[in-house]
Amino acid sequence: MTDPDDGWSAPSLYKGGGQVFEPRMFTEADPMASQVLLLDWDEPSASNEPQWSTPTYVGPRRLRPHTKPAAETIDAARGGGDTAAAEPLDRELAAPTRRAARDLGNRGLIASSRTMAIASLASRVTGFLRSSMLVAAIGIVGVGDAYNVANNFPNMVYELLLGGVLSSVLIPLLVHAQEEDEDEGVAYTQRLLSVATAALAVMTLLAVACAPLLAAGFVTDRSQRSLTEIFATLLLPEIFFYGLGAMFMAVLNIRHSYGPGAWSPVLNNLVMIVTLAVFWMLPGPKTLNPSTITTPQILVLGIGTTLGIAAQALVLIPALRRTGFRWHWRFRARPNEIGRMREVGALGGWVLGYVVASQIGVTVIAKVGVSHHAFTIFTNADLLLQMPYGILVVSLLTALMPRLSRAAARGETGAVISDLSLGARLSAVALIPITAGLIVLGPALNVVLFGYGETSIAGARLIGTSLAISAFGLFPFALVMLQLRVFYAMRDGRTPTLINVFMVGSKVLLVLVADATLNGPAHIAEALNTATSISYVVGAIVGHLALTRRLGNLGFRRVARTVAQVSAASVVAAVATLAVVAGSQQLLGRGHVGSLAGLILGGAAGLAVFVALAWRMRIPEIQDIVALAGRGTPTRESGIT
């Protein structure tokens, strides 16, 4: 038996020609690491004996012992144990290799997130147009509440039954199978898709059958309940297409194809815009309410909404084929997949608990909101609050999730912490200035977007006021979503569920207090949105404590510094914006003209002040975003590279 200190007994990371390969950590290849391995491979052997005699371990990755870096293992095998002399060279080679890999990985991350951000921007712009047309067509009470409650059912039931499992658990498991299986996880992916699709079909049929029960549980007014029941029957088939879309996007993401999933909501919005145009052209009553809306109007609105979700999912099928993936129906698990399928069940059980807790919060908000005629106000304010997150941060987290999953699968805690810090700092840079802008510009923005047709200017300002009061929750919301992705990347479904219990508990408590003490749509809507934002703050605090306990020091001093710098610049910019908005409305009034002028001029003034201050303050993350986007050299201070 060879002495263990000579390095010959160190297990390699992969089998394959007997050569030791460093597993890829980022989306791009590392040319420097490849060059080192090729040089070693090309050197002639000193003897006729096999040069690569290191034993190979082929068991489950989570049970493999930790090994030395690949370069060190190779040198030890070649040199017969003289590793001390090789250590300086190893360090000299490893440091630039790691820096190059991190730089390449972050360039790929920024490039991918930039592509998705452009698509998300197009999606949100068309979504704004769709929402404006919808609010103008059906108003914010009566028919508006009936439609929004019914349209919330597919989201609620889908998330409750399977959606959370698909969106949160699927990517880490598929990444794990992609790295472990000889076919790169293709058969395992096909099996998961087949089982999930069959389950979705059954669940969708059951949900449609339960539409009357769902409507009766949320709406008390008889005419409004009848309309909600009809809308629910037409809209609940969306569950099936939501599920298909989530699965297709997960497969595309692990194959580094992000664009189709980011652009598909644009198609949904376009279908919905056409639907609303047809709705406007239909003959109807002068006063629209649940008793006067016509059957053709109901059918056009309900069927058109479902067709939009179906188009959003089915348009991803050609993109899947372009990546080389072919879907064949498979249901029977192979022997080596039985443990993984059990893992799906275990993780799925915890995610189901997470979603159940979420739906308790959604149910309480819906019942309180509908009873005070404030649910549509809450829905539109919440939509606008999450819009910047959807444009700027979802794209980043979508590109970050496969990378986090790979690092977590290999037990690379340092890489996980680094990506967590990167995501938090970039989220702060993107969202804190927008938070300040929403606080100042919220009322004017909503008058411009929603103050038409069945919705008065006063009603639109109610949405804007609710948005402005609750905008402080935007960055904590992004932080919570990032923290949850870290836990799911580590295949931990329990901790996110416990975090969500704290969030939902605080939200429900605040909503019930508001229901008992406040009255009127304006005050209730503001309370609903504010309670939701406070729950995000609670979740961010609990998530940070849980991650610190799991991973150790998260290095969040750097994040706190970035938050402080960006907040200082944002406050000054917000003051400048407020002055311009006040002046515009003083001269032109608080209607459409004054609001539009304040929105454009105030937004431009605030943006100019923020950019000037941020660049003057030399906030590293902003400079790095510019450098990475322009393929420049990022600064060392930020640590992004």
matplotlib code that plots the C-alpha trace (Angstrom):
import matplotlib.pyplot as plt

x = [0.0, 1.5, 2.0, -1.0, 1.1, 2.6, -0.7, -1.2, -4.3, -6.2, -9.4, -10.0, -13.1, -14.2, -13.5, -12.8, -9.5, -8.1, -7.3, -8.2, -10.6, -11.6, -15.4, -16.7, -18.0, -19.3, -21.3, -18.2, -15.2, -12.0, -9.3, -6.5, -7.4, -7.8, -4.3, -2.7, -4.3, -3.3, 0.3, 0.4, -1.2, 1.2, 4.4, 6.0, 5.9, 9.1, 8.3, 6.0, 3.8, 0.5, 1.1, -2.4, -2.7, -4.9, -7.9, -11.3, -14.3, -17.6, -20.1, -22.6, -21.0, -22.4, -20.5, -17.2, -14.3, -12.9, -9.9, -6.9, -7.2, -6.7, -3.4, -1.9, -3.1, -1.5, 1.8, 1.8, 1.2, 3.9, 6.5, 6.1, 5.3, 7.5, 4.5, 6.3, 8.4, 5.3, 3.1, 4.4, 3.9, 0.4, -0.5, 1.0, -1.1, -4.2, -4.7, -4.9, -7.0, -9.5, -9.6, -10.1, -12.8, -14.6, -14.3, -15.6, -18.4, -19.5, -19.3, -21.5, -23.9, -24.1, -24.5, -27.3, -29.0, -28.7, -30.4, -33.2, -33.5, -34.2, -36.8, -38.3, -38.5, -40.4, -42.6, -43.3, -44.0, -46.5, -47.8, -48.3, -50.3, -52.4, -53.0, -54.0, -56.5, -57.9, -58.4, -60.0, -62.2, -63.6, -62.7, -61.4, -64.6, -67.5, -66.4, -62.8, -62.8, -64.7, -62.2, -59.1, -60.3, -61.1, -57.7, -56.0, -57.4, -55.2, -52.1, -53.2, -54.2, -51.2, -48.7, -50.6, -50.5, -47.3, -46.0, -43.7, -42.2, -41.5, -40.0, -37.9, -36.9, -36.6, -33.5, -31.2, -32.3, -31.9, -28.4, -27.4, -28.6, -26.9, -23.6, -24.0, -25.6, -23.9, -26.7, -26.4, -29.7, -31.8, -33.8, -34.3, -35.6, -38.0, -39.3, -39.9, -41.6, -43.9, -44.9, -45.5, -47.5, -49.8, -50.2, -50.9, -53.7, -55.5, -55.1, -56.4, -59.6, -60.2, -59.7, -62.2, -64.7, -64.2, -64.7, -68.1, -66.6, -63.7, -65.9, -68.2, -65.3, -64.1, -67.1, -70.3, -72.3, -74.6, -74.3, -70.5, -70.1, -71.9, -69.7, -66.6, -67.6, -68.0, -64.6, -63.0, -64.3, -62.8, -59.5, -58.6, -57.3, -54.4, -53.0, -51.9, -50.2, -48.5, -47.0, -45.8, -44.2, -42.4, -41.0, -39.9, -38.1, -36.3, -35.0, -33.9, -32.2, -29.9, -29.0, -28.0, -30.9, -32.6, -33.9, -37.0, -38.4, -37.8, -39.5, -42.5, -44.5, -44.5, -46.6, -49.0, -49.4, -49.9, -52.7, -54.3, -54.1, -55.9, -58.4, -59.1, -59.4, -62.1, -63.7, -63.9, -65.5, -68.3, -71.7, -72.3, -74.1, -73.4, -72.7, -70.6, -71.2, -71.6, -75.4, -75.1, -71.9, -72.9, -72.1, -69.9, -67.9, -67.4, -66.4, -64.0, -62.3, -62.0, -61.0, -58.6, -56.8, -56.4, -55.2, -52.5, -51.1, -51.2, -49.3, -46.7, -46.0, -46.3, -44.0, -41.1, -41.3, -39.3, -36.7, -36.4, -35.8, -33.1, -31.2, -31.2, -33.7, -36.3, -39.2, -40.2, -42.9, -41.2, -42.8, -40.9, -37.8, -34.5, -32.8, -30.3, -33.1, -35.3, -33.4, -33.7, -37.4, -37.7, -35.7, -38.3, -41.0, -39.1, -38.3, -41.7, -43.4, -41.5, -42.2, -45.8, -45.8, -44.2, -47.0, -49.8, -48.5, -48.3, -51.9, -53.1, -51.8, -53.2, -56.6, -56.7, -55.7, -58.3, -61.2, -60.4, -59.7, -62.9, -65.0, -63.7, -63.7, -59.9, -58.6, -58.1, -56.3, -54.0, -53.5, -52.4, -50.1, -48.5, -48.0, -46.2, -44.1, -42.8, -42.3, -38.7, -37.8, -39.2, -37.2, -33.9, -33.4, -35.4, -33.1, -30.0, -31.3, -32.4, -28.9, -27.4, -29.6, -27.8, -24.4, -25.5, -26.9, -23.6, -21.5, -23.8, -23.8, -20.0, -20.0, -18.2, -19.4, -17.1, -18.6, -22.1, -21.4, -19.7, -22.7, -25.1, -23.1, -23.0, -26.7, -27.5, -25.2, -26.4, -30.0, -29.4, -27.9, -30.8, -33.8, -33.0, -33.0, -36.3, -37.7, -37.0, -38.6, -41.7, -42.2, -42.1, -43.6, -46.2, -49.4, -48.4, -47.3, -50.7, -52.7, -50.9, -51.3, -54.8, -56.8, -59.1, -62.4, -64.1, -61.3, -61.3, -58.2, -59.0, -59.1, -55.8, -54.2, -55.4, -53.3, -50.4, -50.6, -50.7, -47.6, -45.7, -46.4, -45.3, -42.3, -39.8, -40.4, -38.9, -35.3, -36.1, -38.4, -35.5, -33.2, -35.7, -36.0, -32.2, -31.9, -34.5, -32.7, -29.6, -31.4, -33.1, -29.7, -28.5, -31.6, -33.0, -36.8, -37.4, -35.7, -37.5, -40.8, -40.0, -38.9, -42.2, -44.2, -42.7, -43.5, -47.1, -47.7, -46.6, -48.6, -51.8, -51.6, -51.2, -54.0, -56.4, -55.6, -56.2, -59.5, -60.7, -59.5, -59.7, -62.4, -62.7, -61.0, -58.1, -57.0, -57.5, -55.6, -52.7, -52.7, -52.7, -49.7, -47.8, -48.4, -47.0, -43.9, -43.3, -43.5, -40.6, -38.5, -39.2, -38.3, -35.0, -34.0, -34.9, -33.3, -30.1, -29.9, -30.6, -28.0, -25.4, -26.1, -25.7, -22.8, -21.0, -19.9, -21.7, -19.4, -22.5, -20.4, -19.7, -23.4, -24.3, -21.7, -23.2, -26.8, -25.7, -24.0, -26.8, -29.4, -27.7, -27.5, -31.2, -32.5, -30.9, -32.2, -35.7, -35.7, -34.9, -37.6, -40.2, -39.4, -39.9, -43.2, -44.6, -43.7, -45.2, -48.5, -48.7, -48.5, -50.5, -52.7, -52.9, -54.7, -53.2, -51.1, -49.6, -48.9, -47.3, -45.1, -44.1, -43.4, -41.1, -39.4, -39.1, -37.9, -35.2, -34.0, -33.9, -32.0, -29.5, -28.8, -28.5, -26.1, -23.9, -23.8, -23.2, -20.3, -18.9, -19.1, -17.3, -19.8, -17.8, -20.8, -22.1, -18.6, -18.3, -21.7, -20.6, -17.2, -18.6, -21.4, -18.7, -16.2, -13.9, -11.9, -13.9, -12.6, -11.0, -12.7, -16.1, -15.0, -17.3, -14.5]
y = [0.0, 3.3, 5.8, 8.2, 11.2, 10.9, 11.9, 8.7, 7.7, 10.9, 10.1, 11.9, 13.9, 12.2, 9.0, 9.4, 8.3, 8.1, 11.9, 14.2, 16.9, 20.1, 20.3, 23.4, 26.0, 28.7, 28.8, 29.4, 27.2, 28.1, 28.2, 28.6, 25.5, 23.6, 24.7, 23.5, 20.0, 19.8, 20.6, 17.9, 15.4, 16.1, 15.6, 12.3, 9.7, 8.7, 5.1, 2.7, 2.4, 4.2, 7.8, 8.3, 5.7, 7.7, 5.6, 6.9, 7.2, 6.8, 6.8, 9.5, 12.9, 13.8, 10.8, 11.5, 12.6, 16.0, 16.0, 18.2, 20.6, 18.9, 20.5, 19.5, 15.9, 15.6, 17.0, 14.7, 11.7, 12.7, 13.8, 10.8, 13.0, 16.0, 18.3, 20.9, 22.2, 22.2, 24.3, 27.7, 26.9, 25.6, 28.7, 30.9, 29.0, 28.6, 32.3, 33.7, 30.7, 31.3, 35.0, 34.3, 31.8, 34.2, 37.0, 34.8, 33.5, 37.0, 38.2, 35.4, 36.1, 39.8, 39.0, 36.5, 38.8, 41.7, 39.7, 38.7, 42.2, 43.5, 40.9, 41.6, 45.3, 44.5, 42.2, 44.8, 47.6, 45.4, 44.3, 47.9, 48.5, 45.3, 46.3, 49.9, 48.6, 46.0, 48.5, 51.0, 48.3, 46.7, 49.2, 48.6, 47.4, 45.1, 43.4, 44.2, 42.5, 39.4, 39.1, 39.6, 37.2, 34.5, 35.2, 34.7, 31.2, 29.6, 31.2, 30.1, 26.5, 26.0, 27.2, 25.2, 21.9, 21.9, 25.2, 25.8, 22.3, 23.0, 26.5, 25.9, 22.3, 21.3, 23.2, 21.9, 18.3, 18.6, 20.2, 17.3, 14.7, 16.6, 16.3, 12.7, 10.8, 9.4, 10.9, 14.3, 13.8, 13.6, 10.5, 11.8, 15.1, 13.3, 11.3, 14.3, 16.1, 13.2, 12.6, 16.3, 16.8, 14.0, 15.3, 18.8, 17.5, 15.7, 18.7, 21.1, 19.1, 18.9, 22.6, 23.4, 21.2, 23.1, 26.5, 27.1, 26.2, 28.6, 31.5, 30.9, 30.9, 34.4, 36.4, 37.0, 39.2, 37.0, 38.6, 39.1, 35.5, 34.2, 36.2, 35.1, 31.5, 31.8, 33.6, 30.9, 28.1, 29.9, 30.8, 27.7, 25.8, 28.2, 25.9, 23.3, 25.8, 27.6, 24.2, 23.4, 26.8, 26.4, 23.0, 24.1, 27.2, 25.0, 22.7, 25.7, 27.4, 24.4, 24.3, 28.0, 29.2, 32.1, 34.3, 32.3, 32.1, 35.8, 36.7, 34.4, 36.7, 39.3, 36.9, 36.5, 40.3, 40.7, 38.1, 39.8, 43.2, 41.8, 40.2, 43.6, 45.3, 42.8, 43.4, 47.1, 46.6, 44.3, 46.0, 46.3, 48.3, 51.9, 51.1, 47.9, 45.8, 42.1, 42.3, 44.0, 42.5, 40.4, 36.8, 37.6, 40.0, 37.4, 34.7, 36.9, 38.1, 34.6, 32.6, 35.3, 35.4, 31.6, 31.6, 34.1, 31.8, 28.8, 30.7, 31.7, 28.0, 26.4, 28.9, 27.4, 24.0, 25.1, 26.6, 23.2, 21.5, 24.0, 23.1, 19.4, 18.2, 15.8, 14.9, 11.2, 10.0, 8.0, 7.0, 4.1, 5.2, 3.4, 1.8, 4.6, 7.2, 5.8, 7.8, 11.0, 10.5, 10.1, 13.3, 15.1, 13.9, 15.1, 18.5, 18.8, 18.2, 21.1, 23.4, 22.4, 23.6, 26.8, 27.3, 26.4, 29.1, 31.6, 30.8, 31.4, 34.9, 35.4, 34.1, 36.5, 39.5, 38.5, 38.2, 41.4, 43.3, 42.1, 42.9, 46.5, 46.8, 47.3, 44.1, 45.4, 48.5, 46.2, 43.9, 46.7, 48.4, 45.1, 44.5, 47.8, 47.1, 43.9, 45.3, 46.6, 43.3, 41.4, 43.5, 43.9, 41.2, 38.1, 38.0, 38.1, 35.4, 33.2, 33.2, 32.8, 29.8, 27.1, 28.4, 28.4, 24.9, 23.6, 25.3, 23.9, 20.4, 20.4, 21.8, 25.0, 27.2, 30.1, 30.2, 30.1, 33.0, 35.0, 34.6, 35.5, 38.7, 39.5, 39.1, 41.2, 44.1, 44.2, 44.0, 47.0, 49.0, 48.3, 48.5, 51.1, 54.1, 52.7, 52.5, 56.2, 56.9, 55.0, 56.8, 60.1, 59.3, 56.6, 58.8, 60.5, 57.2, 55.6, 58.5, 58.2, 54.4, 53.8, 57.0, 56.2, 54.7, 53.0, 54.2, 57.8, 59.9, 59.7, 55.9, 55.8, 58.0, 55.5, 52.8, 55.2, 56.1, 52.4, 51.9, 54.8, 53.8, 50.2, 50.7, 50.2, 46.5, 46.2, 45.5, 43.2, 41.2, 40.7, 39.8, 37.1, 35.7, 35.4, 33.8, 31.2, 30.3, 29.7, 27.2, 25.5, 25.3, 23.3, 21.1, 22.4, 22.8, 23.0, 26.3, 28.3, 27.0, 28.1, 31.5, 31.9, 31.0, 34.0, 36.2, 35.1, 35.2, 38.8, 39.7, 38.1, 39.6, 43.1, 42.6, 41.4, 44.4, 46.7, 45.0, 45.5, 49.1, 50.7, 51.4, 52.5, 51.2, 53.7, 52.9, 49.1, 49.0, 50.9, 48.6, 45.5, 46.7, 47.9, 44.7, 42.7, 44.9, 44.5, 40.7, 41.0, 42.8, 40.1, 37.4, 39.1, 39.3, 35.7, 34.4, 36.2, 34.7, 31.2, 31.5, 32.8, 29.7, 27.4, 29.0, 31.1, 34.7, 35.9, 38.9, 41.3, 44.2, 44.9, 44.6, 47.1, 49.6, 49.4, 49.8, 52.9, 54.5, 53.8, 54.9, 58.3, 59.0, 57.9, 60.2, 63.3, 62.3, 61.8, 65.3, 66.7, 64.6, 65.7, 69.4, 68.9, 67.0, 69.5, 72.3, 70.6, 69.8, 73.3, 74.7, 72.0, 70.5, 66.9, 65.4, 63.6, 66.5, 67.5, 64.0, 63.1, 66.2, 65.5, 61.9, 62.6, 65.7, 64.5, 61.1, 62.6, 65.0, 62.3, 59.9, 62.6, 63.5, 59.8, 58.9, 62.0, 61.3, 57.6, 58.1, 60.8, 58.5, 55.8, 53.1, 50.0, 47.9, 50.6, 51.0, 47.2, 46.8, 49.4, 47.6, 44.1, 45.2, 46.9, 44.1, 46.4, 45.6, 45.5, 47.2, 45.1, 47.0, 45.6, 42.0, 41.1, 39.4]
z = [0.0, -1.0, 1.8, 1.9, 2.2, -1.2, -2.9, -4.9, -2.9, -3.4, -5.2, -8.5, -9.2, -12.3, -14.3, -17.9, -19.5, -15.9, -16.1, -13.2, -14.4, -12.5, -12.6, -14.3, -11.9, -14.3, -17.5, -19.6, -20.0, -18.2, -20.9, -18.5, -16.5, -19.7, -20.9, -17.7, -18.1, -21.7, -21.0, -18.4, -20.7, -23.6, -21.6, -22.3, -19.6, -17.9, -18.2, -20.0, -17.0, -17.0, -16.0, -14.4, -11.7, -9.2, -8.1, -9.3, -7.1, -8.9, -6.0, -5.2, -5.2, -1.8, -0.2, -1.9, 0.3, -0.3, -2.6, -3.4, -6.3, -9.6, -10.4, -7.0, -7.4, -10.9, -9.7, -6.7, -8.9, -11.3, -8.8, -6.5, -3.4, -3.7, -3.3, -1.2, -4.1, -6.3, -3.9, -4.9, -8.6, -7.8, -6.0, -8.7, -11.4, -9.2, -8.3, -11.8, -12.9, -10.2, -11.0, -14.7, -14.0, -11.7, -14.3, -17.0, -14.9, -13.9, -17.5, -18.5, -15.6, -16.5, -20.2, -19.5, -17.1, -19.5, -22.2, -19.9, -18.5, -22.0, -22.5, -19.1, -19.9, -23.1, -21.1, -18.4, -20.9, -22.7, -19.3, -18.3, -21.5, -20.8, -17.2, -18.1, -20.7, -18.3, -15.5, -18.0, -19.3, -16.1, -13.3, -9.8, -8.1, -9.1, -12.3, -11.6, -8.2, -9.7, -12.5, -10.3, -7.6, -10.3, -12.1, -8.7, -8.4, -11.1, -9.5, -6.1, -6.9, -9.2, -6.6, -3.9, -5.7, -7.8, -8.9, -5.9, -6.4, -10.1, -9.7, -6.6, -6.6, -10.2, -11.2, -8.4, -9.1, -12.8, -12.4, -10.1, -12.7, -15.5, -13.7, -12.4, -15.3, -18.4, -20.6, -18.8, -17.1, -20.2, -19.2, -15.7, -17.0, -19.4, -16.5, -14.2, -17.1, -17.8, -14.2, -13.6, -16.7, -15.9, -12.3, -13.7, -16.0, -13.2, -10.8, -13.4, -14.0, -10.2, -9.8, -12.6, -11.0, -7.7, -9.2, -7.5, -4.1, -4.6, -5.6, -2.6, -0.3, -1.3, -2.4, -0.5, -2.8, -4.9, -8.3, -7.9, -6.7, -9.8, -12.1, -10.2, -10.6, -14.4, -14.7, -12.5, -14.7, -17.8, -16.1, -14.0, -17.1, -16.9, -14.1, -16.7, -18.9, -16.0, -15.0, -18.5, -18.8, -15.5, -16.4, -19.9, -18.4, -15.9, -18.6, -20.8, -17.9, -17.0, -20.7, -20.4, -22.7, -20.9, -23.7, -24.8, -21.2, -20.7, -24.0, -23.7, -21.4, -24.1, -26.3, -23.4, -23.1, -26.8, -26.8, -23.8, -25.5, -28.6, -26.2, -24.5, -27.9, -28.9, -25.5, -26.1, -29.6, -28.3, -27.6, -23.9, -21.2, -20.4, -16.8, -16.3, -13.2, -12.3, -13.2, -16.6, -18.2, -21.2, -21.9, -25.0, -22.9, -20.2, -22.7, -24.6, -21.4, -19.8, -22.9, -24.1, -20.8, -20.8, -24.4, -23.5, -20.8, -23.1, -25.8, -23.2, -22.4, -25.9, -27.5, -25.5, -27.3, -30.4, -28.0, -26.3, -29.6, -30.5, -27.4, -28.5, -25.9, -27.0, -24.7, -24.7, -22.3, -19.4, -16.1, -14.7, -12.7, -13.3, -10.2, -9.9, -9.9, -7.1, -4.5, -6.6, -7.0, -3.2, -2.9, -5.1, -2.7, 0.4, -1.0, -2.6, 0.7, 2.3, -0.7, -0.5, 3.1, 2.0, -0.6, 1.9, 4.2, 1.3, 0.3, 3.8, 3.5, 0.0, 1.2, 4.1, 2.0, -0.7, 1.8, 3.6, 0.3, -1.4, 1.7, 1.7, -2.1, -2.0, -3.6, -7.1, -5.7, -3.7, -6.8, -9.1, -6.5, -5.8, -9.5, -9.9, -6.8, -8.2, -11.7, -11.1, -9.4, -12.5, -14.9, -13.2, -10.6, -11.8, -14.8, -12.5, -10.2, -13.1, -14.5, -10.9, -9.9, -12.0, -10.8, -7.2, -7.6, -9.1, -6.3, -3.6, -5.1, -4.8, -1.3, -2.4, 0.5, -0.5, -4.0, -2.6, -0.2, -3.0, -5.3, -2.4, -1.8, -5.5, -5.9, -2.8, -3.9, -7.5, -6.2, -3.9, -6.7, -9.0, -6.6, -3.9, -6.3, -7.8, -4.3, -3.8, -7.2, -6.5, -3.1, -4.9, -8.3, -7.3, -7.5, -10.7, -12.3, -11.5, -12.8, -16.1, -16.2, -14.8, -14.7, -17.7, -18.6, -15.6, -13.3, -12.2, -11.5, -7.8, -8.0, -9.9, -7.2, -4.5, -6.3, -6.4, -2.7, -1.7, -3.9, -2.5, 1.1, 0.6, -1.7, 1.1, 0.8, -2.7, -1.8, 1.2, -1.2, -3.6, -0.7, 0.5, -3.0, -3.2, 0.2, -0.6, -3.9, -1.9, 0.4, -2.6, -4.3, -1.3, -1.7, 1.6, 1.5, 5.3, 6.1, 3.4, 4.7, 8.2, 6.9, 5.1, 8.2, 9.9, 6.9, 6.5, 10.3, 10.5, 7.4, 8.5, 12.0, 10.5, 8.0, 10.7, 12.9, 9.9, 9.2, 12.7, 13.1, 9.6, 7.1, 3.5, 0.4, 0.5, 4.1, 3.7, 0.5, 2.0, 5.0, 2.8, 0.8, 3.8, 5.7, 2.7, 2.6, 6.4, 5.9, 3.4, 6.0, 8.5, 6.0, 5.0, 8.7, 9.5, 6.2, 7.0, 10.5, 9.1, 6.3, 8.9, 11.0, 8.0, 6.2, 8.8, 8.2, 5.0, 4.6, 4.5, 5.7, 2.1, 1.3, 4.1, 2.8, -0.7, 0.7, 2.7, -0.3, -2.7, -0.2, 0.4, -3.3, -3.7, -1.0, -2.5, -5.9, -4.4, -3.0, -6.4, -8.0, -5.5, -6.1, -9.9, -9.4, -7.0, -9.4, -12.4, -10.7, -9.3, -12.8, -14.7, -12.1, -10.7, -13.7, -16.7, -18.0, -14.7, -13.7, -17.0, -16.9, -13.3, -14.1, -17.1, -15.8, -12.2, -13.2, -15.5, -12.8, -10.2, -12.5, -13.4, -9.8, -8.7, -11.5, -10.8, -7.1, -7.5, -9.9, -7.7, -4.7, -6.7, -5.7, -6.9, -8.0, -10.4, -11.9, -12.2, -13.9, -16.5, -16.9, -17.1, -19.5, -21.7, -21.3, -19.3, -16.3, -13.0, -10.0, -7.3, -4.5, -5.1, -5.2, -8.0, -9.7]

ax = plt.figure().add_subplot(projection="3d")
ax.plot(x, y, z, "-o")
ax.set_aspect("equal")
plt.show()
